[in-house]
Amino acid sequence: MLPSLREALGKVDQKIVVFQGDRKVLLGDMVRILNISKAAGATQIAIAAKRATGAQMEHQGASGS
């Protein structure tokens, strides 16, 4: 993963990595991915996520996820 990301970042002026939010990704995995991005040369990191609606939040609370 690191060589591919380093190569991709080498082709662009802005070294930005954007992660799409996913509630199923564990925090430890996210930290590992952030560290890989930094080692590959990323200078900016962003996390993109959709805002949950009230109904979605109620459903998650009821289901325990």
N, C-alpha and C positions, 0 to 999 in steps of 0.2 A: 504494500500500500504506500509506504513512504516514497519509494522511487517514482511511482506513478504520479503522486501528488506533487512531488518536487519538480518533476518534468512539466506538469500542467501549470504550476505557479511560475515556472521559468519562462513561459510563453506570454505572460501578461504583465502589464505595468503595475496594476494594483494587486497586491498579494492578499486578497480577501477570500476567506473561506466562509461559506454560509451553510449552516446545518438546518435541515428541515426538522421541526419538532416532532417527536414521536413519544408518547407517554410510556411505551413499552421498553424504551432504551434505559438501561440501568445507569445510574450516576457514574459508577466506576468505569463503564464502557465509554461514556461521554468524556470523562477526564482523559482516558487513554487516547481517544480520537483527537482531542484538543492538543495534547502533547505531540502527537504525530504531526498535526498541522503546523505547529510551531517549529518543530524540527525540520519540516519540509520547506520552511521559509515564509509561512503566512505571517503577515504583519497586522492583520485585522481579522477578527473572528466574530461572526454574528449567528444568532440562533433565531430561526424563523418558525413561528407557530401561529396557528389560528386561534383566535379568542373563542373560548367555549361559551355557548349560550346558557341561559339559566336552566333550560330543560336538560341539556347535556350534563350540567353539573349536578342536577338533582338525580339523574339516572346513575351517574358515577357514584354518588354518595350511597344510593340504594344498593348498587351492585358491589360496592367495596373496592372498586378499581380506581 
